[in-house]
Amino acid sequence: MLTTRPNQSCEREELVLDGLRVVSFSVPYQQSMGIWQRLRAFFDFMLRATKEGMKYQDVDLVIATSTPLTVGYPALRIKHALKIPYVFEVRDLWPEVPIQMGALENPLLQRIARWFERKIYVNANHVVTLSPGMQKGVTKYIPQDRTSMIPNMAKIHEFWPREINMAFVEELGLHPASFKVIHFGSLGLANGAEYIIEAARAMVNNADVEFIFLGGGSTEKMLKEKCRELKLENVKFLGKYPMDLTSEIVNFCDVSVVTFKDLPVLYTNSPNKFFDSLSAGKPIIVNSPGWTKDIVEKHNCGFFVNPSKPEELVERILFLKQNPAITAEMGAKSRWLAENQYDKSILCRQFANVVENCLNNP
């Protein structure tokens, strides 16, 4: 496996994890970076991974997982050099995401990026996507029978419903009896978390409702400043925690909110926090009118709210607070979905089938 790491102690590091040889490169990357800094990081890894990957001859198949799209380049080089199959996993539709987000405005760079996107898909033996919307984006270039939709996996052993750790609640300075609304994970531009701040602002007089942000990102500072300006004491920024403590915090919250900016390309997203929330047995409120909306409505495990109307988020939060039986029922349905449709034992088998088919039918 070729990857990057945040540790800057050495340029290249090699170790074995669970029997898998992992080579990682020190490539600085943060969400706060500008577009040119990010592109530099992407190309830095692309060149290092290509040089490293070309050293190996005993390879039967290459799997590359985006984003960014540039991870496909070393895989293509290895595929052509060794004449072996190549599987590409699309975790976001690039370059459409940075284009619609306004991060890639140069028309020439857009044309080059779209040309490269097509080259990646056309040369892949099979393309795996994380949502139906992503799959639709890929089938502009290749037949659907060369694609599969295999979403993110629910981590049912890392996130699960259990007794609340009240000592940890108090240690974090939260109210033991409040109704807790959590957004956990990235706070990047795409997440549109200011939508949640607007809902918190409308609920400033509801002292028994707390909004909790867990994680960080490029908009965290701006969000904190806005809360200070508005004097919102019902919003708590807890920072980043390892997965075991993140799981504890999610467990004692009542509802999970998954928000994104109102951009068509983001309707296709497949956020980890959504599937972790299913595993945790939480009702989920989403504001993206894509397939996550379809899931929560079809399985009655949460609500969709209009991304331009934070008052709808307020209404749904108050509804769940006032109806604990419905909240518990929705949470149970979330957990059922995690166990029966999105568990890794199910989805890993699907991915393995793709790999086996490519090996048997190169």
C-alpha positions as CSV (number, residue, x, y, z in Angstrom):
1,M,0.0,0.0,0.0
2,L,1.3,3.5,-0.9
3,T,-0.1,6.4,1.2
4,T,0.8,9.6,3.1
5,R,1.1,10.3,6.8
6,P,1.1,13.5,8.9
7,N,4.4,12.5,10.7
8,Q,7.2,14.6,9.3
9,S,10.0,12.6,11.0
10,C,11.2,11.0,7.8
11,E,10.4,11.3,4.1
12,R,9.7,7.6,3.5
13,E,8.6,5.0,6.0
14,E,7.9,1.3,5.5
15,L,6.1,-1.0,8.0
16,V,3.9,-4.0,8.1
17,L,0.3,-3.7,9.4
18,D,-1.9,-6.8,9.7
19,G,0.4,-8.6,7.2
20,L,0.1,-5.7,4.7
21,R,3.3,-3.8,3.6
22,V,2.6,-0.1,3.9
23,V,4.9,2.5,2.4
24,S,4.0,6.1,3.5
25,F,5.4,9.4,2.4
26,S,5.7,12.6,4.3
27,V,3.5,15.0,2.3
28,P,2.1,18.0,4.3
29,Y,-1.6,18.5,3.7
30,Q,-4.2,20.5,5.6
31,Q,-7.8,21.7,4.8
32,S,-6.6,25.2,5.4
33,M,-4.3,25.1,2.4
34,G,-5.1,27.1,-0.7
35,I,-5.7,25.5,-4.1
36,W,-2.1,25.9,-5.3
37,Q,-0.7,24.4,-2.0
38,R,-3.1,21.5,-2.3
39,L,-2.2,20.9,-5.9
40,R,1.5,20.9,-5.0
41,A,0.8,18.3,-2.3
42,F,-1.3,16.2,-4.7
43,F,1.5,16.2,-7.4
44,D,4.1,15.6,-4.8
45,F,2.5,12.4,-3.7
46,M,1.6,11.4,-7.3
47,L,5.3,11.6,-8.3
48,R,6.6,9.8,-5.2
49,A,4.0,7.0,-5.5
50,T,4.7,6.5,-9.2
51,K,8.5,6.2,-8.6
52,E,7.8,3.8,-5.7
53,G,5.2,1.8,-7.5
54,M,7.4,1.2,-10.5
55,K,9.9,-0.7,-8.4
56,Y,7.6,-3.7,-7.9
57,Q,7.1,-6.5,-10.3
58,D,5.2,-9.1,-8.3
59,V,1.9,-7.3,-8.6
60,D,-1.3,-8.9,-9.8
61,L,-3.7,-6.0,-9.6
62,V,-3.7,-2.3,-8.8
63,I,-6.4,-0.5,-6.7
64,A,-6.4,3.3,-6.4
65,T,-8.8,5.2,-4.2
66,S,-9.5,8.9,-4.7
67,T,-9.6,11.7,-3.7
68,P,-7.8,13.5,-5.3
69,L,-8.0,12.3,-8.9
70,T,-4.2,12.3,-9.2
71,V,-3.9,9.1,-7.3
72,G,-5.0,7.4,-10.5
73,Y,-1.7,8.3,-12.3
74,P,0.7,6.0,-10.5
75,A,-1.9,3.2,-10.8
76,L,-2.2,3.8,-14.6
77,R,1.6,3.7,-15.0
78,I,1.9,0.4,-13.1
79,K,-1.1,-1.1,-15.0
80,H,0.6,-0.3,-18.4
81,A,4.1,-1.3,-17.3
82,L,3.0,-4.7,-15.9
83,K,0.0,-5.2,-18.1
84,I,-2.3,-6.0,-15.1
85,P,-5.8,-5.0,-14.2
86,Y,-6.6,-1.7,-12.5
87,V,-9.6,-0.9,-10.2
88,F,-10.4,2.7,-9.3
89,E,-12.5,3.8,-6.4
90,V,-14.3,7.1,-6.6
91,R,-14.9,8.7,-3.2
92,D,-15.8,12.1,-4.6
93,L,-16.5,13.3,-8.1
94,W,-13.3,15.1,-9.1
95,P,-12.8,17.6,-10.7
96,E,-16.5,18.5,-10.4
97,V,-16.3,19.1,-6.6
98,P,-13.5,21.7,-6.7
99,I,-15.0,23.3,-9.8
100,Q,-18.4,23.8,-8.2
101,M,-16.8,24.8,-5.0
102,G,-15.0,27.6,-6.8
103,A,-11.5,26.2,-6.1
104,L,-10.7,25.4,-9.7
105,E,-11.8,28.4,-11.8
106,N,-9.2,28.4,-14.5
107,P,-10.9,27.1,-17.7
108,L,-7.7,25.5,-19.0
109,L,-7.1,23.6,-15.8
110,Q,-10.7,22.5,-15.8
111,R,-10.4,21.1,-19.3
112,I,-7.1,19.3,-18.4
113,A,-8.7,17.9,-15.2
114,R,-11.8,16.6,-17.1
115,W,-9.5,15.0,-19.7
116,F,-7.6,13.3,-17.0
117,E,-10.8,12.2,-15.3
118,R,-11.9,10.5,-18.5
119,K,-8.5,8.9,-18.9
120,I,-8.7,7.4,-15.4
121,Y,-12.1,5.9,-15.9
122,V,-11.7,4.6,-19.4
123,N,-8.4,2.8,-18.5
124,A,-9.8,1.2,-15.4
125,N,-11.0,-2.4,-15.7
126,H,-13.6,-1.5,-13.1
127,V,-14.7,1.6,-11.2
128,V,-16.2,1.5,-7.7
129,T,-18.3,4.5,-6.6
130,L,-19.6,5.3,-3.1
131,S,-23.1,6.5,-4.2
132,P,-25.6,6.3,-7.0
133,G,-24.9,9.9,-7.9
134,M,-21.2,9.2,-8.3
135,Q,-21.9,6.2,-10.4
136,K,-24.0,8.3,-12.7
137,G,-21.1,10.7,-13.0
138,V,-18.7,7.9,-14.0
139,T,-21.1,6.4,-16.6
140,K,-20.8,9.5,-18.7
141,Y,-17.5,8.0,-19.7
142,I,-17.8,4.2,-19.4
143,P,-20.6,1.6,-19.5
144,Q,-22.5,0.9,-16.3
145,D,-21.5,-2.8,-16.3
146,R,-17.9,-1.6,-15.6
147,T,-19.0,0.2,-12.5
148,S,-20.3,-0.9,-9.0
149,M,-21.8,1.2,-6.2
150,I,-20.3,0.1,-2.9
151,P,-20.8,2.8,-0.2
152,N,-18.8,3.6,2.9
153,M,-18.9,0.9,5.6
154,A,-20.7,1.2,8.9
155,K,-18.2,0.6,11.8
156,I,-20.6,-1.3,14.0
157,H,-17.9,-2.4,16.5
158,E,-16.5,1.1,16.9
159,F,-19.8,2.9,17.2
160,W,-22.7,1.3,19.0
161,P,-25.5,2.2,21.4
162,R,-24.6,1.6,25.1
163,E,-24.9,3.1,28.6
164,I,-23.9,6.8,28.7
165,N,-20.6,7.7,30.3
166,M,-21.9,10.5,32.5
167,A,-18.5,11.2,34.0
168,F,-17.2,12.0,30.5
169,V,-20.2,14.2,29.9
170,E,-19.4,16.3,32.9
171,E,-15.7,16.3,32.2
172,L,-16.4,17.9,28.8
173,G,-18.5,20.6,30.6
174,L,-21.8,19.5,29.0
175,H,-25.2,19.5,30.7
176,P,-26.1,16.0,31.8
177,A,-29.8,16.4,31.0
178,S,-29.7,18.4,27.8
179,F,-30.8,17.3,24.4
180,K,-27.6,17.0,22.5
181,V,-27.3,17.6,18.7
182,I,-23.9,16.6,17.3
183,H,-22.0,17.3,14.1
184,F,-18.8,15.2,14.0
185,G,-16.0,15.0,11.5
186,S,-14.6,17.6,9.1
187,L,-15.5,21.2,9.3
188,G,-14.4,22.1,5.8
189,L,-16.0,24.6,3.3
190,A,-18.1,21.8,1.7
191,N,-19.7,20.9,5.1
192,G,-21.7,24.1,5.3
193,A,-21.8,24.0,9.1
194,E,-22.9,27.6,9.3
195,Y,-26.4,26.2,8.6
196,I,-26.2,24.5,12.0
197,I,-25.1,27.8,13.7
198,E,-28.1,29.5,12.3
199,A,-30.3,26.9,13.8
200,A,-28.5,27.2,17.2
201,R,-29.0,31.0,16.9
202,A,-32.8,30.5,16.5
203,M,-32.7,28.1,19.6
204,V,-30.7,30.3,21.9
205,N,-33.5,30.5,24.4
206,N,-33.8,26.7,24.5
207,A,-31.4,26.2,27.3
208,D,-31.9,22.4,27.4
209,V,-30.6,21.9,23.8
210,E,-26.9,21.8,23.1
211,F,-25.1,21.8,19.7
212,I,-21.8,19.9,19.7
213,F,-19.1,20.1,17.1
214,L,-16.5,17.4,17.2
215,G,-13.6,17.6,14.8
216,G,-12.0,20.4,13.0
217,G,-11.2,22.0,9.6
218,S,-10.8,25.1,7.6
219,T,-14.0,26.8,8.8
220,E,-13.7,26.0,12.5
221,K,-12.1,29.4,13.4
222,M,-14.8,31.3,11.5
223,L,-17.6,29.3,13.1
224,K,-16.2,29.9,16.6
225,E,-15.9,33.6,15.9
226,K,-19.5,33.8,14.7
227,C,-20.7,32.0,17.9
228,R,-18.7,34.5,20.0
229,E,-20.2,37.5,18.1
230,L,-23.7,36.0,18.5
231,K,-23.0,35.1,22.2
232,L,-24.2,31.5,21.6
233,E,-23.6,29.6,24.8
234,N,-25.6,26.6,23.4
235,V,-22.8,25.7,20.9
236,K,-19.8,23.7,22.1
237,F,-16.6,23.0,20.0
238,L,-14.9,20.0,21.6
239,G,-12.0,19.7,19.1
240,K,-10.6,16.4,17.8
241,Y,-10.6,13.1,19.7
242,P,-9.4,9.6,18.8
243,M,-12.1,7.2,17.6
244,D,-12.8,5.5,20.9
245,L,-13.5,8.8,22.6
246,T,-15.4,10.1,19.5
247,S,-17.6,7.0,19.8
248,E,-18.2,7.8,23.5
249,I,-19.3,11.4,22.7
250,V,-21.5,10.4,19.8
251,N,-23.1,7.8,22.0
252,F,-24.3,10.3,24.6
253,C,-25.8,12.6,22.0
254,D,-29.4,12.4,20.9
255,V,-29.3,13.2,17.2
256,S,-26.6,13.5,14.5
257,V,-26.7,16.2,11.9
258,V,-24.9,15.8,8.5
259,T,-24.8,19.0,6.5
260,F,-23.3,20.2,3.2
261,K,-23.4,23.2,1.1
262,D,-26.2,23.4,-1.4
263,L,-24.3,22.3,-4.5
264,P,-25.5,19.6,-6.9
265,V,-22.2,17.7,-6.9
266,L,-22.3,17.5,-3.1
267,Y,-25.7,15.7,-3.3
268,T,-23.7,12.7,-4.4
269,N,-21.6,12.6,-1.3
270,S,-21.2,9.5,0.9
271,P,-19.9,10.9,4.2
272,N,-18.3,8.6,6.8
273,K,-20.1,10.4,9.6
274,F,-23.5,9.4,8.1
275,F,-22.6,5.7,8.4
276,D,-20.9,6.1,11.8
277,S,-24.2,7.7,12.9
278,L,-26.1,4.7,11.7
279,S,-23.8,2.4,13.6
280,A,-24.2,4.6,16.8
281,G,-28.0,4.1,16.5
282,K,-28.8,7.8,16.1
283,P,-31.6,9.5,14.2
284,I,-29.9,11.5,11.4
285,I,-30.9,14.9,10.0
286,V,-29.5,15.6,6.5
287,N,-29.8,18.7,4.4
288,S,-28.4,17.3,1.2
289,P,-31.2,16.3,-1.3
290,G,-29.3,13.3,-2.6
291,W,-29.2,9.6,-1.8
292,T,-28.7,10.2,2.0
293,K,-32.1,11.9,1.9
294,D,-33.5,8.9,0.2
295,I,-32.0,6.6,2.9
296,V,-33.4,8.4,5.9
297,E,-36.8,8.8,4.4
298,K,-37.1,5.3,3.0
299,H,-36.0,3.7,6.3
300,N,-37.5,6.3,8.6
301,C,-34.3,6.7,10.5
302,G,-34.1,10.5,10.3
303,F,-35.2,13.6,8.4
304,F,-34.3,15.7,5.4
305,V,-34.3,19.5,5.9
306,N,-34.1,22.2,3.3
307,P,-30.4,23.4,3.0
308,S,-31.6,27.0,2.6
309,K,-34.0,26.9,5.6
310,P,-32.4,26.4,9.0
311,E,-35.7,26.8,10.6
312,E,-36.6,23.3,9.3
313,L,-33.7,22.0,11.3
314,V,-35.0,23.7,14.4
315,E,-38.4,22.2,13.9
316,R,-37.0,18.6,13.5
317,I,-34.8,18.9,16.5
318,L,-37.6,20.1,18.7
319,F,-39.9,17.3,17.3
320,L,-37.3,14.7,18.3
321,K,-36.8,16.3,21.7
322,Q,-40.5,16.3,22.4
323,N,-41.0,12.7,21.1
324,P,-38.4,10.5,22.8
325,A,-40.2,7.3,21.7
326,I,-39.9,8.3,18.1
327,T,-36.2,9.3,18.6
328,A,-35.5,5.9,20.1
329,E,-37.4,4.1,17.2
330,M,-35.5,6.0,14.5
331,G,-32.2,5.2,16.3
332,A,-33.0,1.5,16.4
333,K,-33.7,1.6,12.6
334,S,-30.4,3.3,12.0
335,R,-28.6,0.6,13.9
336,W,-30.5,-2.1,12.0
337,L,-29.4,-0.5,8.7
338,A,-25.8,-0.4,9.8
339,E,-25.8,-4.1,10.8
340,N,-27.8,-5.5,7.9
341,Q,-26.9,-3.3,4.8
342,Y,-23.7,-1.4,5.5
343,D,-21.6,-3.6,7.7
344,K,-18.1,-4.3,6.5
345,S,-18.7,-8.0,6.3
346,I,-21.3,-7.3,3.6
347,L,-19.5,-4.6,1.7
348,C,-16.0,-6.1,1.8
349,R,-17.4,-9.2,0.2
350,Q,-18.9,-7.0,-2.6
351,F,-15.5,-5.3,-3.1
352,A,-13.7,-8.6,-3.0
353,N,-16.1,-9.9,-5.7
354,V,-15.1,-6.9,-7.9
355,V,-11.4,-7.7,-7.4
356,E,-11.8,-11.4,-8.1
357,N,-13.7,-10.7,-11.2
358,C,-11.0,-8.4,-12.5
359,L,-8.3,-11.0,-11.8
360,N,-10.3,-13.7,-13.5
361,N,-11.3,-11.6,-16.4
362,P,-8.5,-9.1,-17.0
